[in-house]
């Protein structure tokens, strides 16, 4: 089987959109659980094959399967996927040599064929307890699937990891489950509402991210890994383009507020003071309305989501070549990016580049391209945040002192009242208005200073963590220990995404 066939289909299907040729494929993950012993294998095979064929024909994106390769139902499902040219991810409950002991010679030959055709083969458990291995494999299948097929006789499990236990877990997790009775062939649906929602599901977030312009990024044509990297570069470029726009626009209301304070106060020393007071009031009203007129909340949300998507993708790419697809960011934490994560994991499985890298090569590449670059980035950002905080603090106190002096002079100066032409009560009101605008300006500036100081502390803390974990990673020599530390690093680097998530939760994004 040509494992890249669905990728090529998706990669070239949207080339007519000149702004967004680089797109992640939408994906539907179908998991399987079933018995080892089947009363009528031919009937069961037909039921599974027909269902998969219908799903493939109806899906708008790529359908792929997730299952073990155990004798019985798992092999039927896997062989059906291969026959229908559906990409298959195989999860093994035990290491290869121990898994082999559960087969007779003829059935093992079938299993070897499935393993050779699968786009990825991953061991889900290596703790030595056979039943727990099968249980963990079934649980992970449910967790990584959107839809489950259960080839089941309806009877309780005969041991840990049995079909009934996996079906029960899937139902509690809210997964739609298609129950195909292993004896009668009758079909029944569990969680019908979830299945209806899945049929009607349209991943607006993935569509939005795919539709972003990809100017300046080369469109790949020969590798799933290159497609994932190009998509990341596209999203990262858009986030970098949006960030300065948001910062510049956010400063405009502060400038208008400062101008309102100036005209409201300085107008006391100018002819036609009432006119200048009106100008100050108009500027103040404009400053209050500008965030809405400039759609600052929307623009900030747009930047936050784009940057979050880029960082999620960066994290996946950092662990791209490891032997196990480890979801550092679970879809439950960022449900908006569930489709993005599924698509990236599919591309990673199709890429197969993780099969040839040694642990030493991975460590060298990961430390150089992830840890050292991030440490350098955090150091620069901490220094920049400290410099910005210092500048904002100086400007704030200079302006505050100047405003107090000017306001006091206007109020008690010998010519203040005679030059204004205003009654004493109106003059006091004018100064009060000016003072309020000054307070608003100072408050906004202090918020910026506080944010700069907070970012400085965060960057330095993250830099210290990375330095410690880098030393630990350098000393490790086995994949499990290396991946454990790498997972901690990725989760730490993604902590700030939770803050961005709070800014944009439930905000509807435009498609274009």
C-alpha positions in Angstrom: 0.0 0.0 0.0 1.2 3.5 -0.8 1.0 5.1 2.7 1.1 8.6 1.3 -2.0 8.3 -0.8 -4.4 10.3 1.5 -1.8 12.9 2.1 -1.3 13.6 -1.7 -5.0 13.7 -2.2 -5.4 16.4 0.5 -2.3 18.3 -0.4 -3.4 19.0 -3.9 -7.1 19.3 -3.4 -7.0 23.0 -2.4 -4.3 24.4 -4.7 -6.9 26.6 -6.3 -6.9 28.8 -3.1 -3.8 31.0 -3.8 -3.7 32.3 -0.2 -3.9 29.0 1.6 -2.3 26.1 -0.4 -0.6 24.7 2.8 -3.3 22.9 4.7 -3.5 20.2 7.3 -5.9 17.4 6.3 -9.0 16.9 8.4 -9.0 13.4 9.9 -11.5 10.9 11.4 -9.9 8.4 13.8 -11.8 5.1 14.0 -10.8 2.8 16.8 -11.6 -0.9 17.3 -12.1 -3.4 20.1 -13.2 -7.0 19.7 -12.9 -10.6 20.7 -10.1 -13.0 19.8 -12.4 -15.9 19.2 -15.2 -15.3 16.6 -18.0 -17.8 15.8 -18.2 -16.7 12.2 -15.1 -14.9 11.0 -16.4 -14.3 7.4 -19.6 -12.7 8.6 -17.6 -10.5 11.1 -15.1 -9.5 8.4 -17.9 -8.4 6.1 -19.6 -6.3 8.8 -16.4 -4.5 9.7 -15.4 -4.1 6.0 -18.7 -2.7 5.0 -18.8 -0.2 7.8 -15.3 1.1 7.1 -16.1 1.4 3.4 -19.2 3.5 4.2 -17.2 5.8 6.5 -14.4 6.3 4.0 -16.9 7.2 1.2 -18.8 9.7 3.4 -15.8 11.4 5.1 -14.7 14.8 3.8 -11.1 14.2 4.9 -8.8 11.3 5.7 -10.2 8.3 7.6 -7.6 6.3 9.6 -7.9 3.3 11.9 -6.4 2.6 15.3 -6.3 -0.9 16.8 -4.1 -3.6 18.1 -3.0 -6.5 15.9 -4.2 -9.3 18.2 -5.7 -12.5 16.7 -9.4 -12.4 16.0 -11.3 -9.1 15.6 -8.2 -6.8 15.7 -6.7 -8.6 12.7 -10.0 -8.4 10.8 -10.2 -4.7 11.4 -6.6 -4.1 10.5 -6.8 -6.2 7.3 -10.0 -4.4 6.3 -8.2 -1.1 6.7 -5.3 -2.3 4.5 -7.7 -3.6 1.8 -9.6 -0.3 1.7 -6.3 1.7 1.7 -7.2 3.3 5.0 -4.1 4.3 7.0 -3.6 2.1 10.1 -2.0 2.9 13.3 -1.2 -0.3 15.3 -1.0 -0.1 19.1 0.7 -3.2 20.6 -0.1 -4.2 24.2 3.3 -5.8 24.6 6.8 -5.6 23.1 7.1 -7.4 19.8 8.9 -10.5 21.1 6.3 -11.1 23.9 3.4 -10.2 21.7 4.5 -12.9 19.2 3.9 -15.6 21.9 0.1 -15.1 21.7 -0.1 -16.4 18.1 0.0 -19.7 16.3 2.3 -19.7 13.2 -0.5 -19.1 10.6 -2.1 -16.2 12.5 1.3 -14.6 13.2 2.0 -14.5 9.5 -1.2 -12.4 9.1 -0.1 -10.2 12.0 3.3 -9.7 10.5 1.7 -8.6 7.2 -0.4 -6.1 9.1 2.6 -4.7 11.0 4.5 -4.3 7.7 1.6 -2.3 6.2 0.7 -0.1 9.1 1.8 3.5 9.0 3.0 3.3 12.6 3.5 0.6 15.3 3.7 1.7 18.9 4.0 -0.3 22.1 1.5 1.2 24.7 2.8 -0.7 27.8 6.0 -2.4 28.8 5.5 -3.0 32.5 5.6 -6.8 32.3 2.0 -7.7 33.3 0.2 -9.1 30.2 -3.4 -8.4 31.2 -2.6 -4.8 32.1 -0.9 -4.4 28.8 -4.0 -5.4 26.9 -6.1 -3.2 29.1 -3.9 -0.1 28.6 -3.8 -0.7 24.8 -7.6 -0.7 24.7 -7.9 2.4 26.8 -5.4 4.3 24.6 -7.3 3.2 21.5 -10.5 4.8 22.9 -8.6 8.0 24.0 -7.1 8.5 20.6 -10.3 7.7 18.6 -13.4 9.8 17.7 -15.5 6.7 16.9 -15.3 3.1 18.1 -16.2 -0.2 16.5 -16.9 -3.0 19.0 -17.1 -6.6 17.7 -18.7 -8.0 20.8 -21.1 -10.8 21.9 -22.6 -8.6 24.6 -21.2 -10.8 27.4 -19.0 -9.6 30.4 -15.3 -9.5 30.0 -13.4 -12.7 30.9 -10.4 -10.8 32.2 -8.8 -7.4 32.4 -8.8 -5.6 29.1 -11.8 -7.5 27.6 -14.1 -6.0 25.1 -16.9 -5.3 27.5 -14.5 -3.2 29.7 -13.3 -1.2 26.8 -16.8 -0.6 25.5 -17.9 0.5 29.0 -15.0 3.0 29.1 -15.8 4.4 25.7 -19.4 4.9 26.6 -18.4 6.8 29.8 -16.0 8.9 27.8 -18.9 9.9 25.5 -17.5 8.2 22.4 -20.0 7.0 19.9 -19.7 3.2 19.7 -20.9 1.0 16.9 -21.6 -2.4 18.4 -21.5 -5.2 15.8 -22.7 -8.4 17.4 -20.0 -11.0 16.8 -22.6 -13.8 16.6 -25.6 -12.3 14.8 -24.0 -9.4 12.9 -26.7 -7.1 14.2 -25.6 -3.4 14.7 -26.5 -1.2 17.6 -25.3 2.3 18.5 -24.2 3.5 21.9 -24.1 7.3 22.5 -26.3 8.1 19.5 -26.2 11.8 20.2 -22.4 11.8 20.1 -22.6 10.0 16.7 -25.0 12.6 15.4 -22.7 15.4 16.5 -19.8 13.7 14.9 -21.7 13.4 11.6 -22.5 17.1 11.8 -19.1 18.1 13.0 -17.3 20.8 11.1 -13.8 21.8 12.4 -14.1 25.6 12.0 -10.8 26.1 13.9 -8.8 23.9 11.6 -10.5 25.5 8.6 -9.7 29.0 9.9 -6.0 28.1 10.5 -5.8 26.4 7.1 -7.2 29.5 5.4 -4.5 31.9 6.7 -2.2 33.2 4.0 1.0 31.2 3.4 3.0 33.7 1.5 6.7 33.2 1.7 6.4 29.5 2.7 7.3 26.8 0.2 4.5 24.3 -0.5 5.9 20.8 0.0 4.9 17.9 -2.2 6.8 14.9 -1.1 6.7 14.4 2.6 4.2 14.5 5.5 6.9 15.8 7.8 7.7 18.7 5.4 4.0 19.5 5.2 3.7 19.7 9.0 6.8 22.0 9.2 5.5 24.2 6.4 2.2 24.5 8.1 3.9 25.4 11.3 5.9 28.1 9.5 2.8 29.5 8.0 1.0 29.8 11.4 4.1 31.1 13.1 4.5 33.8 10.4 0.9 34.9 10.8 1.2 35.1 14.6 4.4 37.1 14.3 2.6 39.5 11.9 -0.3 40.0 14.2 1.6 40.6 17.4 3.0 44.0 16.6 -0.3 45.1 15.2 -2.0 44.3 18.5 0.6 46.1 20.5 0.5 49.2 18.3 -3.3 49.4 18.3 -3.5 48.8 22.1 -1.3 51.9 22.7 -3.6 54.2 20.8 -6.4 54.5 23.5 -3.6 55.4 26.0 -2.3 58.2 23.8 -5.8 59.6 23.4 -6.4 59.5 27.1 -3.1 61.3 27.7 -4.1 63.9 25.1 -7.5 64.3 26.8 -5.7 65.1 30.1 -3.5 67.6 28.4 -6.2 69.6 26.7 -8.5 69.5 29.7 -5.8 71.0 31.9 -3.8 73.2 29.5 -7.0 74.7 28.2 -7.2 76.7 31.5 -4.3 78.8 30.3 -5.6 79.3 26.7 -8.3 81.5 25.3 -11.7 80.0 24.9 -11.1 77.5 27.7 -14.6 76.0 27.2 -13.6 74.9 23.7 -10.4 73.2 24.9 -12.3 71.5 27.7 -14.7 70.2 25.0 -11.8 68.9 23.0 -10.4 67.1 26.0 -13.8 65.5 26.7 -14.1 64.4 23.1 -10.7 62.8 23.2 -11.6 61.0 26.4 -14.8 59.7 24.9 -12.8 58.6 21.8 -10.3 56.8 24.0 -13.1 54.9 25.7 -14.7 54.0 22.3 -11.5 53.1 20.5 -11.1 49.5 21.9 -14.5 48.7 20.4 -14.0 50.6 17.2 -10.5 49.0 16.6 -11.9 45.6 17.7 -9.0 45.2 20.1 -10.6 42.3 21.8 -11.1 40.5 18.5 -7.6 41.3 17.3 -6.0 40.1 20.6 -8.1 36.9 20.4 -7.0 36.4 16.8 -3.3 36.7 17.7 -3.7 34.5 20.8 -5.3 31.7 19.0 -2.8 31.8 16.1 0.2 31.9 18.4 -1.3 29.1 20.5 -1.7 26.9 17.4 1.8 27.7 16.4 3.2 26.7 19.8 1.2 23.5 19.9 2.5 22.6 16.5 6.1 23.5 17.6 5.8 21.1 20.5 4.5 18.2 18.3 7.4 18.8 15.8 10.0 18.8 18.7 9.0 15.2 19.5 8.3 14.2 15.8 11.1 11.6 15.6 10.6 9.8 18.9 9.5 6.2 18.7 6.2 6.9 20.5 3.5 9.4 19.6 3.1 11.1 23.0 0.3 13.7 23.2 2.0 16.3 25.3 -1.1 18.5 24.8 -4.2 16.5 25.2 -7.3 17.5 23.1 -9.2 17.8 26.4 -7.0 20.7 27.4 -7.3 22.5 24.1 -10.5 21.2 22.5 -10.2 23.9 19.8 -7.1 22.2 18.5 -8.3 18.6 18.7 -8.5 18.4 14.9 -5.1 20.0 14.5 -3.5 17.5 16.9 -5.2 14.5 15.1 -4.0 15.7 11.8 -0.5 16.3 13.0 -0.4 12.8 14.6 -1.6 11.3 11.4 1.1 13.1 9.4 3.6 11.9 11.9 2.5 8.3 11.5 2.6 8.6 7.7 6.0 10.2 7.8 7.7 7.3 9.5 10.9 9.3 10.1 10.9 8.2 13.8 11.9 4.7 12.8 15.5 5.5 11.9 16.8 8.0 14.5 19.0 6.9 17.4 18.6 8.1 20.9 21.9 10.0 20.7 20.9 11.7 17.5 17.5 12.7 19.0 19.1 14.1 22.1 21.6 16.2 20.2 18.9 17.6 17.9 16.4 18.2 20.6 18.9 20.0 22.9 20.2 22.1 20.0 16.9 23.0 18.2 14.5 23.1 21.2 16.2 23.6 24.6 19.1 25.9 23.6 17.0 28.0 21.3 14.3 28.4 24.0 16.8 29.3 26.6 18.3 32.0 24.3 14.8 33.2 23.6 13.8 33.4 27.2 17.0 35.2 28.1 16.4 37.8 25.4 12.8 38.2 26.4 13.6 38.6 30.1 16.1 41.3 29.3 13.6 43.0 26.9 10.8 42.9 29.5 13.1 44.3 32.2 14.2 47.2 29.8 10.5 47.9 28.9 9.5 47.9 32.5 12.3 50.3 33.4 11.3 52.7 30.6 7.6 52.6 31.3 8.3 53.1 35.0 10.5 56.2 34.4 8.0 57.7 31.9 5.1 57.0 34.3 6.7 58.8 37.3 8.0 61.7 35.2 4.5 62.2 33.7 2.9 61.8 37.1 5.2 64.4 38.7 4.7 66.8 35.8 1.0 66.4 35.9 0.8 67.0 39.7 3.0 70.2 39.3 1.0 71.5 36.4 -2.3 70.8 38.0 -1.2 72.5 41.3 0.1 75.5 39.4 -3.1 75.9 37.5 -5.1 75.7 40.6 -3.1 78.0 42.9 -1.2 80.1 40.3 -1.7 83.9 40.6 -3.1 84.3 37.0 -4.9 81.0 36.8 -8.4 82.3 37.5 -8.2 85.6 35.6 -6.9 84.0 32.4 -9.5 81.3 32.1 -12.6 83.4 32.1 -14.3 80.5 34.0 -16.1 80.7 37.3 -14.3 79.2 40.2 -16.6 76.2 40.3 -16.1 75.5 36.6 -12.3 75.9 37.0 -12.3 73.3 39.7 -14.4 71.0 37.6 -12.0 71.4 34.7 -9.0 70.5 36.9 -10.9 67.5 38.2 -11.6 66.3 34.7 -7.9 66.7 33.8 -6.9 64.8 36.9 -9.2 61.9 36.1 -7.7 61.6 32.6 -4.2 61.7 34.1 -5.2 58.9 36.6 -6.6 56.8 33.7 -3.4 57.3 31.7 -1.1 56.4 34.7 -3.2 53.3 35.5 -2.8 52.0 32.0 0.9 52.6 32.1 1.2 50.9 35.5 -0.6 47.9 34.1 2.0 47.7 31.3 4.8 47.9 33.8 3.3 45.2 35.9 2.9 42.9 32.9 6.5 43.5 31.8 7.8 42.6 35.3 5.6 39.5 35.4 6.9 38.4 32.0 10.5 39.0 33.1 10.0 36.7 36.2 8.3 34.0 34.1 11.1 34.0 31.4 13.8 33.7 34.0 12.1 30.9 35.8 11.5 29.0 32.6 15.2 29.5 31.6 16.3 28.1 35.0 14.1 25.0 34.5 15.4 24.4 31.0 19.0 24.6 32.3 18.3 21.9 34.9 16.4 19.6 32.6 19.1 19.9 29.9 21.7 18.6 32.3 19.4 15.7 33.2 18.6 14.9 29.6 22.2 14.9 28.6 22.9 12.2 31.3 20.1 9.8 30.2 20.6 6.8 28.0 17.2 5.1 27.4 14.1 6.2 25.5 11.6 6.0 28.4 13.7 8.2 30.6 14.6 10.6 27.8 10.9 10.9 26.7 9.8 11.5 30.3 12.1 14.5 30.6 11.3 15.8 27.1 7.6 15.5 28.1 8.2 17.6 31.2 10.0 20.2 29.1 7.2 20.5 26.5 4.5 20.8 29.2 6.5 23.5 30.9 6.9 25.4 27.7 3.2 25.2 27.0 2.1 26.4 30.4 1.7 30.0 29.2 -0.8 28.6 26.6 -3.3 28.2 29.4 -3.1 31.9 30.0 -3.7 32.6 26.3 -6.5 30.1 26.3 -8.3 32.1 29.0 -8.2 35.2 26.8 -9.9 33.6 23.9 -12.2 30.9 25.3 -15.5 30.8 23.5 -14.5 33.6 21.1 -15.8 32.8 17.6 -13.1 33.2 15.0 -13.7 34.4 11.4 -13.1 31.9 8.7 -11.2 34.4 6.5 
